Amino acid sequence: MDDLEKAILLAYDPPAGAEPSLRAQALAICDQARSNPDASALLRLCRDGLLFSSLGPVHFWCLQALHDALLHRYTSFSGPDLVALRSTLLSFASRLLDPSAPPFLKNKLAQALAVLVRLEYPSIWSSPFIDLLPSLPTAGPAAVDMFARFLAALDDDLLSLDYPRSQSDSAVAARVKDAMRVQCVPQIARHWFDAASLYRASDPGVAAMALDTARRYTSWIDVNLIANDAFVPLLFDVALGPGSSNQLRAAAAGCLQAVVAKRMDPRPKLALLCSLSRRLLNAEPELIVKLAALVTEYAAEALECYRKLGVEKIDGFSSLELLEEALPSVFYVMENSKEEEVDASNVVEFLSNYVSTMKSPSQKQLSHLGQILQVIRTQISYDPEYRTNLDIPDKIGMEEEDRMAEHRKELLVLFRSICRVTPDVTQLFIRNLLVGALSSSASNVEDVEVALTLFYRLGETVSDEGMRSGSGLLSELVPMLLSARFSCHSHRMVALIYLETITRYMKFVQENPQYIPHILAAFLDERGIHHSNANVGRRASYLFMRAVKLLKTKLVPYLDTILQNLQDTIALFTNSDWTNKEVKCAGSEEGSQTFEAIGLLIGMEDVPPQRQTEYLANFLNPLCQQIKSLLLDAKVQGFEGSSAKVLTLQQIITALNALSKGFSERLVMNNRPAIGGMFKQTLDVVLQVLVMFPNIKPLRCKITSFLHRMIDTLGSSIFPCLPVALKQLLVENECKDMVDFLVLINQMICKFNTSASGILEDIFPAIASRLFTILSHEAFPSGPGSNTEEIRELQEVHRTFYTFLHVIVMHDLSSTFLAPTCMEYLDTIMQLLLFTSCNHKDILLRKACVQIFVKLIKDWCNKNGEDKLPGFRRFVIEKFAISCCLHSVLDKSFDFRDANTLVLFGEIVMAQKIMCETFGVDFITYFVSNGLLSAHCPPDLAEQYYKKLRLTDDIKSLKSSYQSLVENLRQQQNGSLVFR
């Protein structure tokens, strides 16, 4: 043992400067001793260490070794060994009654004893609790402490329902609990009472430990052992006594809470709650907050009784009376939870459950709902301490905003529940908050912000009809809000929630156009777009754009006023000083919503043509002139991609793009072609930027976006501009640029169909040439290093390329591939399509390729054998039909359990049907002889399938037949001769 003691000390409590190699040797010695297969030898070793060593680390190692041995190789111990082990642990327990004994040893001993109880009680060791139960008052506080640790360890290890347990563990726990109930639970309960009574003053820590174990065990013992005329008064005396320590008070309250939460029938539960109500609910207010969890649990149980019993009375009390008696205490807890750092989540859950029980609230319940609203208001208010941090948000302010957003979630759910139960009370509450905020010149940020937040959330519960008609007090509240000017309106938080709230109630303004001047003022003055905080101004621009979309023609009479008020804002957007580091980086869409709103306003057909032309010219001409000036400067001076001039160009094109969103193709090209002419001139100016600077990527991106808009707006009149623009966009085109370019081409094809054939034939060779330099069969590599940014961009190009081919074919433009300038790329395209349809990991891409082949067969081949592309029929029959329609589906990677794979399979069967109809006997003969029979398909099955393929039009039936055939072939390839 001496050598092991040294090893333990060196391994687990090494002296300063100890050699790592020596410590490693010591650990090896300890591990070897712990894993000794001779259980008797290990027991003797640990027994000597526990009873004869004076070293704490040695004691701990021995207890840990015994604990592990009991858990993992209990059956290795003989009967006499186990008797000796129990004796050793009990003897060591008596040694730990010394007040100086370290807690970590007591805890480890408790864990070892708990394992023994799990394994042996009651059949082998029938008296562990009797053996360990202290005899008070002679035993002393150390014995109470040790017994409490033992009970706590047993609860954690086995008895507690707070942890998930296996079925076998649950059975063992039931066995131990049943035996304890019969043998010793009353004695243990008496011990808890005696320990708390005896040591509450002299050793409150020990008394608290005793009560904490009582709390743990209350859920499964007879509740009358705790809820009796002796124990309950003691618990209340401790919990409410002014001299109790916080630890002891919490333990007593926890014990009472366990009694309250005890599962039982509602009638005895109601009687139990009645017996506790007087002492609990009449406590001093400062103590009520300290007992917050107990008060909340009491109220929750009273509510549960009310749900089950209604107004039925027990001993002269009803559950509703107890509930209403408890509510003031709950409200007090919530109102003071911030100061006392109470966890309010359980209280909020109770209040939500309480509100959910209300159908037609009584007058008293309405009063309670008003109190809950006040509690919510208090809870969701910001602390004034963070006012400055939230105005110009720094790290502290942003963290507080995030914290409050999380904190508010459940409280606002509760608020919405109250809104639905009693909208009148909620609206009156908000009205009073708003009136109070508006009537005081000194209203603070926090009060105004919370009033507006609640008003905003109220809108989530109002129906569209109620919103439009201004149901309840809304017809008073919304106008009050629209004209509101709070003394703290300059604060960011107030300004933002104010704008969000007026936007929430926009449908009321839509139905009541007399308030349009008010809402325009709110958006256009210093409360909105002209707010001193730039972030507020940008948000106001976005919300104003949403308002314009909703109000539309109702704003036409105010058009001049709106445009006049926005002059400085739109000028600032395209004339920012980009040398100022505080200015937000260009390229952002934030702020462009002002131009979108203007476009929506002046792009309406309700605007007279002459005025519309004037309005548009007032915007387009200065912006185009600004572009021309910048390009002229560039010719003279030159500038790089990072210069302020490039940033300004980006903003101008962004503005033009946003402005154009309000103009439809019907208006621009049919009804008012002069407008179309103005946009074409603007496009010509913008394309000059692309011609001069084709390789500045941010500019290219903005111009591409503008081209998307012009394709939608100008229609086919854009054709003369496209060839030059598209060729410029291919200059120094990289992977990401190619994706953007192909998306633009796809839009053009989808928009114009065969009308775009000339442009497509003109640009296709350049597209194909560029694509084939960056694509290969291995565009989707796997393995280490395959998830780089470069590979992901390549994969995106790959996917977009096949989408491009699919769009061409599906819009009747397959003749593009046969054009003289494009024919040289056809073979490569066919090989790529074939490879991808057979082998690609992306099932959706494979499906698209199969669909392309089917459409090409329809376009280029006919039943008479007169094909547009000589050799294509043979390629399809010999390559596509065999490789894709047979070999690829025979591969086991083709998973019929996958939904996307089944869709692909359906396309493959459809392709066979089309080939059968188009190619006739040529396809059937080749597919059967060189396909099915070569794959060792029995001739009778092959004949059955091709007959069905020829005679059946039901694709679903064909899918089922072909799937069955494929599965049979797979079985045969595995050596099976069984065919279904």
Secondary structure as UniProt FT lines:
FT   HELIX           2..12
FT   TURN            16..17
FT   HELIX           20..34
FT   HELIX           39..52
FT   HELIX           56..73
FT   HELIX           74..76
FT   HELIX           79..95
FT   TURN            96..97
FT   TURN            99..100
FT   HELIX           103..120
FT   TURN            121..124
FT   HELIX           128..132
FT   TURN            136..138
FT   HELIX           141..154
FT   HELIX           155..159
FT   HELIX           167..183
FT   HELIX           185..199
FT   TURN            200..202
FT   HELIX           204..217
FT   TURN            218..220
FT   HELIX           223..225
FT   TURN            229..230
FT   HELIX           231..240
FT   TURN            242..243
FT   HELIX           246..261
FT   HELIX           266..281
FT   HELIX           285..290
FT   HELIX           292..309
FT   TURN            310..311
FT   STRAND          313..314
FT   TURN            315..316
FT   STRAND          317..318
FT   HELIX           319..335
FT   HELIX           337..340
FT   HELIX           345..356
FT   HELIX           363..379
FT   HELIX           384..386
FT   HELIX           387..391
FT   TURN            392..393
FT   HELIX           395..421
FT   HELIX           423..439
FT   TURN            441..442
FT   HELIX           445..459
FT   TURN            460..461
FT   HELIX           464..469
FT   TURN            470..473
FT   HELIX           474..482
FT   TURN            487..490
FT   HELIX           492..504
FT   HELIX           506..511
FT   HELIX           513..515
FT   HELIX           516..524
FT   TURN            526..530
FT   HELIX           534..551
FT   HELIX           552..558
FT   HELIX           559..573
FT   TURN            578..579
FT   TURN            581..582
FT   TURN            586..587
FT   TURN            590..592
FT   HELIX           593..602
FT   TURN            605..606
FT   HELIX           609..637
FT   TURN            641..642
FT   HELIX           644..660
FT   TURN            661..662
FT   HELIX           666..671
FT   HELIX           673..692
FT   TURN            694..695
FT   HELIX           697..714
FT   HELIX           715..721
FT   HELIX           722..729
FT   TURN            730..732
FT   HELIX           735..752
FT   HELIX           753..756
FT   HELIX           757..774
FT   TURN            777..778
FT   TURN            784..785
FT   HELIX           789..810
FT   TURN            811..812
FT   HELIX           815..818
FT   TURN            820..822
FT   HELIX           823..825
FT   HELIX           826..839
FT   HELIX           843..860
FT   TURN            863..864
FT   TURN            870..871
FT   HELIX           872..875
FT   HELIX           876..887
FT   HELIX           888..890
FT   TURN            892..893
FT   TURN            896..897
FT   HELIX           899..919
FT   HELIX           921..926
FT   HELIX           927..932
FT   TURN            933..936
FT   HELIX           939..951
FT   HELIX           955..973
FT   TURN            974..975
//
